[in-house]
Amino acid sequence: MYVLGSATAFVNENGTEIGAENLGWTPNLVSESESGLVSEGPEVDPALEGDADDSDNVGLADQELLVSTFDSGEVAPEGSWTANAGLTLRTAEDVEGGSYNSTITLSLFEDAF
């Protein structure tokens, strides 16, 4: 089983957009799994952060890993565990100020047995 996240572009009332590649996250397991089989995904930096050669600075423009487990059948009896993510938005200095809206979508996929 794995949970992936992606975001839409941030858009203000004037139609100005901040691309989802400018939103990064740091996944975190709030409550560890009893079996230890659930692991958090890697940190994903915003595109404007880090080195130009850094493959982790792609933002949430595509599907990025929040958490995963290698054997969902073994994790199922645990009932539940909790994960969240710290979010980081980096924009250019000349971005228009104001309120912007975006949607973050989390998708849960089950392993094929």
OpenMM code with the backbone's topology and positions (N, CA, C; nanometers):
from openmm import Vec3, app, unit

residues = "MET TYR VAL LEU GLY SER ALA THR ALA PHE VAL ASN GLU ASN GLY THR GLU ILE GLY ALA GLU ASN LEU GLY TRP THR PRO ASN LEU VAL SER GLU SER GLU SER GLY LEU VAL SER GLU GLY PRO GLU VAL ASP PRO ALA LEU GLU GLY ASP ALA ASP ASP SER ASP ASN VAL GLY LEU ALA ASP GLN GLU LEU LEU VAL SER THR PHE ASP SER GLY GLU VAL ALA PRO GLU GLY SER TRP THR ALA ASN ALA GLY LEU THR LEU ARG THR ALA GLU ASP VAL GLU GLY GLY SER TYR ASN SER THR ILE THR LEU SER LEU PHE GLU ASP ALA PHE".split()
positions = [
    Vec3(0.0839, -0.1156, 0.0000),
    Vec3(0.0000, 0.0000, 0.0000),
    Vec3(0.0894, 0.1232, 0.0000),
    Vec3(0.0435, 0.2264, -0.0664),
    Vec3(0.1171, 0.3520, -0.0644),
    Vec3(0.0209, 0.4687, -0.0842),
    Vec3(0.0599, 0.5831, -0.0309),
    Vec3(-0.0191, 0.7048, -0.0420),
    Vec3(0.0646, 0.8075, -0.1166),
    Vec3(0.0085, 0.8592, -0.2256),
    Vec3(0.0760, 0.9605, -0.3063),
    Vec3(0.0020, 1.0922, -0.2947),
    Vec3(0.0741, 1.2021, -0.3086),
    Vec3(0.0132, 1.3340, -0.3034),
    Vec3(0.0538, 1.4177, -0.4229),
    Vec3(-0.0367, 1.5023, -0.4649),
    Vec3(-0.0074, 1.5991, -0.5705),
    Vec3(-0.0916, 1.7235, -0.5437),
    Vec3(-0.0524, 1.8342, -0.6034),
    Vec3(-0.1241, 1.9601, -0.5825),
    Vec3(-0.1541, 2.0255, -0.7164),
    Vec3(-0.2599, 2.1050, -0.7174),
    Vec3(-0.2882, 2.1874, -0.8344),
    Vec3(-0.2136, 2.3198, -0.8168),
    Vec3(-0.2060, 2.3964, -0.9227),
    Vec3(-0.1447, 2.5290, -0.9149),
    Vec3(-0.2237, 2.6159, -0.8175),
    Vec3(-0.1558, 2.7067, -0.7506),
    Vec3(-0.2200, 2.8061, -0.6644),
    Vec3(-0.2686, 2.9185, -0.7554),
    Vec3(-0.3955, 2.9577, -0.7418),
    Vec3(-0.4538, 3.0597, -0.8287),
    Vec3(-0.5218, 3.1650, -0.7414),
    Vec3(-0.4986, 3.2925, -0.7743),
    Vec3(-0.5675, 3.3992, -0.6996),
    Vec3(-0.6896, 3.4467, -0.7780),
    Vec3(-0.7617, 3.5442, -0.7230),
    Vec3(-0.8856, 3.5917, -0.7851),
    Vec3(-0.8620, 3.6594, -0.9201),
    Vec3(-0.7387, 3.7018, -0.9485),
    Vec3(-0.7060, 3.7644, -1.0773),
    Vec3(-0.6589, 3.6629, -1.1809),
    Vec3(-0.6522, 3.5355, -1.1416),
    Vec3(-0.6054, 3.4318, -1.2326),
    Vec3(-0.4556, 3.4123, -1.2321),
    Vec3(-0.3841, 3.4864, -1.1471),
    Vec3(-0.2392, 3.4687, -1.1363),
    Vec3(-0.2109, 3.3326, -1.0734),
    Vec3(-0.1157, 3.2593, -1.1306),
    Vec3(-0.0844, 3.1248, -1.0825),
    Vec3(0.0555, 3.1147, -1.0238),
    Vec3(0.0648, 3.0320, -0.9219),
    Vec3(0.1928, 2.9862, -0.8676),
    Vec3(0.1907, 2.8359, -0.8892),
    Vec3(0.2822, 2.7848, -0.9682),
    Vec3(0.2825, 2.6431, -1.0030),
    Vec3(0.3020, 2.5516, -0.8826),
    Vec3(0.2440, 2.4325, -0.8898),
    Vec3(0.2545, 2.3339, -0.7819),
    Vec3(0.3985, 2.2886, -0.7588),
    Vec3(0.4852, 2.3088, -0.8568),
    Vec3(0.6261, 2.2736, -0.8379),
    Vec3(0.6928, 2.3606, -0.7310),
    Vec3(0.6264, 2.4681, -0.6908),
    Vec3(0.6788, 2.5562, -0.5861),
    Vec3(0.6361, 2.5155, -0.4457),
    Vec3(0.5568, 2.4078, -0.4348),
    Vec3(0.5126, 2.3555, -0.3055),
    Vec3(0.5873, 2.2255, -0.2766),
    Vec3(0.6595, 2.2225, -0.1665),
    Vec3(0.7296, 2.1016, -0.1255),
    Vec3(0.6712, 2.0472, 0.0030),
    Vec3(0.7121, 1.9251, 0.0409),
    Vec3(0.6643, 1.8694, 0.1676),
    Vec3(0.7671, 1.7788, 0.2314),
    Vec3(0.7503, 1.7639, 0.3623),
    Vec3(0.8324, 1.6727, 0.4409),
    Vec3(0.7375, 1.5755, 0.5098),
    Vec3(0.7215, 1.4524, 0.4549),
    Vec3(0.6317, 1.3543, 0.5158),
    Vec3(0.6773, 1.3160, 0.6566),
    Vec3(0.5784, 1.2829, 0.7404),
    Vec3(0.6064, 1.2492, 0.8799),
    Vec3(0.5049, 1.1470, 0.9292),
    Vec3(0.5529, 1.0376, 0.9890),
    Vec3(0.4636, 0.9428, 1.0549),
    Vec3(0.4372, 0.9955, 1.1949),
    Vec3(0.3145, 1.0328, 1.2229),
    Vec3(0.2764, 1.0861, 1.3535),
    Vec3(0.2685, 0.9722, 1.4545),
    Vec3(0.2029, 0.8640, 1.4151),
    Vec3(0.1982, 0.7447, 1.4992),
    Vec3(0.2640, 0.6313, 1.4217),
    Vec3(0.3708, 0.5805, 1.4748),
    Vec3(0.4450, 0.4730, 1.4090),
    Vec3(0.3581, 0.3481, 1.3982),
    Vec3(0.3835, 0.2669, 1.2981),
    Vec3(0.3126, 0.1404, 1.2884),
    Vec3(0.3753, 0.0424, 1.3875),
    Vec3(0.2927, -0.0431, 1.4448),
    Vec3(0.3422, -0.1403, 1.5425),
    Vec3(0.4447, -0.2348, 1.4814),
    Vec3(0.4230, -0.2708, 1.3555),
    Vec3(0.5122, -0.3658, 1.2892),
    Vec3(0.6399, -0.3006, 1.2380),
    Vec3(0.6382, -0.1679, 1.2246),
    Vec3(0.7528, -0.0985, 1.1667),
    Vec3(0.7563, -0.1076, 1.0152),
    Vec3(0.6499, -0.1600, 0.9552),
    Vec3(0.6480, -0.1790, 0.8105),
    Vec3(0.5981, -0.0576, 0.7323),
    Vec3(0.5495, 0.0447, 0.8015),
    Vec3(0.5043, 0.1664, 0.7343),
    Vec3(0.6178, 0.2678, 0.7404),
    Vec3(0.6514, 0.3262, 0.6274),
    Vec3(0.7599, 0.4243, 0.6264),
    Vec3(0.7152, 0.5494, 0.5517),
    Vec3(0.7690, 0.6609, 0.5938),
    Vec3(0.7357, 0.7883, 0.5297),
    Vec3(0.8159, 0.8044, 0.4022),
    Vec3(0.7608, 0.8817, 0.3107),
    Vec3(0.8286, 0.9092, 0.1851),
    Vec3(0.9398, 1.0117, 0.2038),
    Vec3(1.0177, 1.0348, 0.0996),
    Vec3(1.1276, 1.1307, 0.1084),
    Vec3(1.0786, 1.2757, 0.1045),
    Vec3(1.1584, 1.3641, 0.1564),
    Vec3(1.1291, 1.5071, 0.1481),
    Vec3(1.1328, 1.5493, 0.0017),
    Vec3(1.0393, 1.6340, -0.0380),
    Vec3(1.0338, 1.6875, -0.1738),
    Vec3(1.0443, 1.8387, -0.1617),
    Vec3(1.1516, 1.8948, -0.2147),
    Vec3(1.1742, 2.0389, -0.2070),
    Vec3(1.1012, 2.1130, -0.3186),
    Vec3(1.0628, 2.2383, -0.2923),
    Vec3(1.0067, 2.3209, -0.3995),
    Vec3(1.1114, 2.3436, -0.5089),
    Vec3(1.0671, 2.3699, -0.6308),
    Vec3(1.1579, 2.3868, -0.7439),
    Vec3(1.2572, 2.5006, -0.7227),
    Vec3(1.2180, 2.6049, -0.6487),
    Vec3(1.3059, 2.7205, -0.6292),
    Vec3(1.4028, 2.7026, -0.5128),
    Vec3(1.4090, 2.5836, -0.4564),
    Vec3(1.4951, 2.5580, -0.3413),
    Vec3(1.5996, 2.4542, -0.3786),
    Vec3(1.7162, 2.4654, -0.3201),
    Vec3(1.8201, 2.3655, -0.3426),
    Vec3(1.8982, 2.3904, -0.4699),
    Vec3(1.9809, 2.2938, -0.5034),
    Vec3(2.0659, 2.3014, -0.6220),
    Vec3(1.9871, 2.2713, -0.7487),
    Vec3(2.0298, 2.3271, -0.8590),
    Vec3(1.9633, 2.3020, -0.9870),
    Vec3(1.9737, 2.1552, -1.0262),
    Vec3(2.0779, 2.0858, -0.9786),
    Vec3(2.0971, 1.9445, -1.0113),
    Vec3(2.0263, 1.8516, -0.9139),
    Vec3(1.9585, 1.9057, -0.8136),
    Vec3(1.8934, 1.8247, -0.7106),
    Vec3(1.7634, 1.7650, -0.7646),
    Vec3(1.7550, 1.6322, -0.7693),
    Vec3(1.6360, 1.5661, -0.8225),
    Vec3(1.5183, 1.5692, -0.7252),
    Vec3(1.5396, 1.6158, -0.6015),
    Vec3(1.4322, 1.6218, -0.5029),
    Vec3(1.3582, 1.7548, -0.5042),
    Vec3(1.3993, 1.8503, -0.5853),
    Vec3(1.3326, 1.9814, -0.5853),
    Vec3(1.2383, 1.9939, -0.7046),
    Vec3(1.1350, 1.9087, -0.7013),
    Vec3(1.0361, 1.9054, -0.8090),
    Vec3(0.8988, 1.9518, -0.7622),
    Vec3(0.8820, 1.9735, -0.6323),
    Vec3(0.7533, 2.0142, -0.5780),
    Vec3(0.6472, 1.9062, -0.5937),
    Vec3(0.5231, 1.9436, -0.5676),
    Vec3(0.4124, 1.8479, -0.5734),
    Vec3(0.3353, 1.8561, -0.7044),
    Vec3(0.4046, 1.8917, -0.8129),
    Vec3(0.3402, 1.9008, -0.9433),
    Vec3(0.3025, 1.7631, -0.9972),
    Vec3(0.3705, 1.6591, -0.9522),
    Vec3(0.3418, 1.5223, -0.9923),
    Vec3(0.3066, 1.4447, -0.8661),
    Vec3(0.2865, 1.3159, -0.8758),
    Vec3(0.2544, 1.2364, -0.7577),
    Vec3(0.3815, 1.2052, -0.6802),
    Vec3(0.3831, 1.2420, -0.5531),
    Vec3(0.4970, 1.2199, -0.4653),
    Vec3(0.4549, 1.1324, -0.3478),
    Vec3(0.5459, 1.0521, -0.2983),
    Vec3(0.5174, 0.9535, -0.1939),
    Vec3(0.5052, 1.0178, -0.0557),
    Vec3(0.3908, 0.9945, 0.0103),
    Vec3(0.3717, 1.0360, 0.1496),
    Vec3(0.4139, 0.9231, 0.2426),
    Vec3(0.3551, 0.8050, 0.2268),
    Vec3(0.3908, 0.6869, 0.3062),
    Vec3(0.3748, 0.5622, 0.2211),
    Vec3(0.4401, 0.4542, 0.2651),
    Vec3(0.4256, 0.3264, 0.1968),
    Vec3(0.4521, 0.2127, 0.2942),
    Vec3(0.4094, 0.0938, 0.2540),
    Vec3(0.4392, -0.0283, 0.3273),
    Vec3(0.4703, -0.1366, 0.2261),
    Vec3(0.5577, -0.2261, 0.2628),
    Vec3(0.5956, -0.3318, 0.1701),
    Vec3(0.5000, -0.4500, 0.1747),
    Vec3(0.4226, -0.4627, 0.2811),
    Vec3(0.3301, -0.5748, 0.2946),
    Vec3(0.2035, -0.5273, 0.3633),
    Vec3(0.1068, -0.4826, 0.2840),
    Vec3(-0.0158, -0.4280, 0.3431),
    Vec3(-0.0946, -0.5329, 0.4194),
    Vec3(-0.0815, -0.6605, 0.3842),
    Vec3(-0.1483, -0.7674, 0.4570),
    Vec3(-0.1010, -0.7772, 0.6005),
    Vec3(0.0268, -0.7524, 0.6244),
    Vec3(0.0821, -0.7562, 0.7603),
    Vec3(0.0468, -0.6314, 0.8395),
    Vec3(0.0273, -0.5204, 0.7718),
    Vec3(-0.0041, -0.3944, 0.8388),
    Vec3(-0.1531, -0.3849, 0.8722),
    Vec3(-0.2394, -0.4488, 0.7928),
    Vec3(-0.3848, -0.4374, 0.8100),
    Vec3(-0.4325, -0.4671, 0.9526),
    Vec3(-0.3829, -0.5699, 1.0218),
    Vec3(-0.4321, -0.5957, 1.1575),
    Vec3(-0.4027, -0.4832, 1.2573),
    Vec3(-0.3092, -0.3966, 1.2267),
    Vec3(-0.2779, -0.2851, 1.3167),
    Vec3(-0.3936, -0.1869, 1.3260),
    Vec3(-0.4803, -0.1864, 1.2267),
    Vec3(-0.5945, -0.0960, 1.2281),
    Vec3(-0.5652, 0.0359, 1.1608),
    Vec3(-0.4786, 0.1184, 1.2194),
    Vec3(-0.4506, 0.2481, 1.1587),
    Vec3(-0.3171, 0.3029, 1.2068),
    Vec3(-0.2712, 0.4019, 1.1376),
    Vec3(-0.1548, 0.4814, 1.1732),
    Vec3(-0.1801, 0.6189, 1.1141),
    Vec3(-0.1069, 0.7168, 1.1592),
    Vec3(-0.1321, 0.8545, 1.1187),
    Vec3(-0.0073, 0.9158, 1.0574),
    Vec3(-0.0272, 0.9886, 0.9473),
    Vec3(0.0828, 1.0593, 0.8814),
    Vec3(0.0373, 1.2012, 0.8489),
    Vec3(0.1336, 1.2909, 0.8428),
    Vec3(0.1080, 1.4265, 0.7957),
    Vec3(0.2312, 1.4737, 0.7206),
    Vec3(0.2338, 1.5969, 0.6805),
    Vec3(0.3501, 1.6504, 0.6100),
    Vec3(0.3626, 1.7992, 0.6376),
    Vec3(0.4847, 1.8430, 0.6607),
    Vec3(0.5134, 1.9851, 0.6677),
    Vec3(0.5187, 2.0391, 0.5252),
    Vec3(0.4584, 2.1535, 0.5015),
    Vec3(0.4535, 2.2116, 0.3677),
    Vec3(0.5437, 2.3340, 0.3577),
    Vec3(0.6071, 2.3503, 0.2422),
    Vec3(0.6927, 2.4653, 0.2161),
    Vec3(0.6565, 2.5231, 0.0800),
    Vec3(0.6195, 2.6512, 0.0771),
    Vec3(0.5889, 2.7193, -0.0484),
    Vec3(0.6973, 2.8231, -0.0732),
    Vec3(0.7644, 2.8130, -0.1872),
    Vec3(0.8669, 2.9095, -0.2264),
    Vec3(0.8231, 2.9757, -0.3568),
    Vec3(0.8262, 3.1082, -0.3576),
    Vec3(0.7875, 3.1814, -0.4781),
    Vec3(0.8966, 3.2812, -0.5151),
    Vec3(0.8897, 3.3290, -0.6372),
    Vec3(0.9807, 3.4346, -0.6810),
    Vec3(0.9464, 3.5622, -0.6042),
    Vec3(1.0420, 3.6531, -0.5947),
    Vec3(1.0217, 3.7774, -0.5197),
    Vec3(0.9133, 3.8656, -0.5803),
    Vec3(0.8906, 3.8538, -0.7105),
    Vec3(0.7952, 3.9433, -0.7772),
    Vec3(0.6541, 3.8843, -0.7875),
    Vec3(0.6251, 3.7771, -0.7157),
    Vec3(0.4923, 3.7176, -0.7226),
    Vec3(0.3884, 3.8130, -0.6626),
    Vec3(0.2715, 3.8196, -0.7250),
    Vec3(0.1640, 3.9076, -0.6788),
    Vec3(0.1119, 3.8606, -0.5428),
    Vec3(0.1026, 3.9523, -0.4485),
    Vec3(0.0515, 3.9196, -0.3157),
    Vec3(-0.0982, 3.8934, -0.3190),
    Vec3(-0.1502, 3.8313, -0.2142),
    Vec3(-0.2934, 3.8067, -0.2045),
    Vec3(-0.3244, 3.6639, -0.1650),
    Vec3(-0.4505, 3.6291, -0.1724),
    Vec3(-0.4974, 3.4946, -0.1377),
    Vec3(-0.4939, 3.4056, -0.2612),
    Vec3(-0.4440, 3.2864, -0.2449),
    Vec3(-0.4360, 3.1871, -0.3516),
    Vec3(-0.5012, 3.0588, -0.3034),
    Vec3(-0.5596, 2.9834, -0.3943),
    Vec3(-0.6201, 2.8549, -0.3623),
    Vec3(-0.5543, 2.7441, -0.4428),
    Vec3(-0.5398, 2.6286, -0.3797),
    Vec3(-0.4863, 2.5090, -0.4431),
    Vec3(-0.5546, 2.3895, -0.3792),
    Vec3(-0.5513, 2.2770, -0.4467),
    Vec3(-0.6053, 2.1531, -0.3918),
    Vec3(-0.4945, 2.0496, -0.3858),
    Vec3(-0.4768, 1.9894, -0.2691),
    Vec3(-0.3834, 1.8782, -0.2536),
    Vec3(-0.4660, 1.7501, -0.2543),
    Vec3(-0.4304, 1.6592, -0.3417),
    Vec3(-0.5013, 1.5322, -0.3530),
    Vec3(-0.4121, 1.4200, -0.3025),
    Vec3(-0.4646, 1.3403, -0.2090),
    Vec3(-0.3957, 1.2217, -0.1598),
    Vec3(-0.4645, 1.0998, -0.2181),
    Vec3(-0.3869, 1.0081, -0.2741),
    Vec3(-0.4409, 0.8868, -0.3356),
    Vec3(-0.3813, 0.7651, -0.2674),
    Vec3(-0.4681, 0.6723, -0.2268),
    Vec3(-0.4277, 0.5482, -0.1616),
    Vec3(-0.4342, 0.4361, -0.2621),
    Vec3(-0.3249, 0.3611, -0.2747),
    Vec3(-0.3193, 0.2475, -0.3663),
    Vec3(-0.2849, 0.1216, -0.2888),
    Vec3(-0.3540, 0.0144, -0.3181),
    Vec3(-0.3320, -0.1142, -0.2526),
    Vec3(-0.2404, -0.1989, -0.3409),
    Vec3(-0.1506, -0.2716, -0.2773),
    Vec3(-0.0614, -0.3633, -0.3495),
    Vec3(-0.1433, -0.4712, -0.4176),
    Vec3(-0.0979, -0.5148, -0.5322),
    Vec3(-0.1612, -0.6290, -0.6000),
    Vec3(-0.1047, -0.7570, -0.5403),
    Vec3(-0.1908, -0.8460, -0.5036),
    Vec3(-0.1456, -0.9728, -0.4443),
    Vec3(-0.1416, -1.0821, -0.5479),
] * unit.nanometer
topology = app.Topology()
chain = topology.addChain("A")
for resn in residues:
    res = topology.addResidue(resn, chain)
    for name in ("N", "CA", "C"):
        topology.addAtom(name, app.Element.getBySymbol(name[0]), res)
